Amino acid sequence: MISRRNLMGAAAVLAGAAAVSGRAQAAAIPEVVTTTSPAMQAPLVPASGPAYQPVVTLNGWTLPWRMNSDWKELHLVAEPVVREIAPGMKAHLWGYNGQSPGPTLEFVEGDKVRIFVTNKLAEHTTIHWHGMLVPNGMDGVGGLTQPQIKPGRTFVYEFTIRKSGTFMYHPHADEMVQMAMGMMGAIVVHPRDPNQHRVDRDFVFLMSSYDIDPGSYLPKVATMTEFNLWTWNSRVFPGIDPLVVRRGDRVRVRIGNLTMTNHPIHLHGPSFRVTCTDGGWVPESAQLPEVTTDVPVGAMRAFELIADEPGDWALHCHKSHHTMNAMGHNVKTFIGVQQRDLTKAIRKLLPDYTPMGSAGMAEMGSMEMPMPDNTLPMMTGFGQFGPIEMGGMFSVMKVREGLARDDYKDPGWYQHPTGTVAYEVKGPAPEAPRRQGSRGPMHEEIEVTVVKPGTNGHSTQH
Ligand SMILES: [Cu+2]
């Protein structure tokens, strides 16, 4: 007997953004649940079984399941999708059930799961359950442990979940192309005892990167390292959801990396401990206090903290070009260059030409530049004090007093108590004392050793 109560209850949680399509097949392939919205869905509270704290997927959702006797049944559909990367830009990607990344899969240790995978791509695919211990023939490596799933076909993966933790799924078929197109999803397995490793808020996202030329929609799939969009759940700032947290909560953030480089993820404010990797839980005695943790390629890290300090705390990748969108790549350095004459010359050819970057590049954070359609500014997003000058892998952990337990709504910007914001003082700043040089106080004597070519190391002192 098939109970659809779980599925229907879960679908109701999706608040209309999701649609249950297709019909229950006589062949017992479950309905397909899809969503095309990049909005964060409410956590999927389990209707039965252990009362775990469900995860929240940034700009994403958890796939509902149905119970078929004691099997949890889910249906993933690999298919082309349109993903809004941030307001103003859409990308044509491949994903699962209407989105890239695909929905998060949430299980409990000991669950018997049956995952149907239908391939609606134009080429074959498979799914590998990264980090999970499954029977070898369920491991999803095309050619090695199973034949690839041809277009139009459905395969079934069946296994018992043997350990709790943080994992992910992705194809193990034409991998370079299929991951460059956005095919991936997170897997969270809760301990059988819901009080083990319990937190109050549990967030998850995957890092992926794309190479999409300004003005175009399709990632260049042969790119190996020079990506120009560094995303969390196929979103860039200011399109990435804030992590909304109630003051005093114990918070976990689970991060997976399916880009082709490492990402040192840095949280401002409270320190954290890395408590879980895709290999399992880290023993307490081995947990270092950190404010940055590097997430290697093909790995997951989960960190935990107590959110005892209210505020808007930045959370971002510390590689500064990863907090920058497509327009920021391939920009020449003009710091210190007087561009007046150059500008005059160029304007004869291009009357709208605007010189950029002679003082630095901060001016680009507030600049209204004409851009091709479907392109994001390189640095973008405004806070209460001005442009934040960030794109890409950047979000904010918003710690607030007295939120409801299940309230993940963006509370707006933090209202700082009076006297707690950095402020300006008026008046000229005193000159730092300098060594007096012959050309006056602003021109220090600089000693330079010049080696002239052809003088065999004879040098002249200036
Ligand atoms: Cu990074």
Boltz pocket constraint, residues with backbone or C-beta under 6 A from the ligand:
constraints:
  - pocket:
      binder: B
      contacts: [[A, 230], [A, 262], [A, 263], [A, 264], [A, 317], [A, 318], [A, 319], [A, 322], [A, 393]]
      max_distance: 6.0
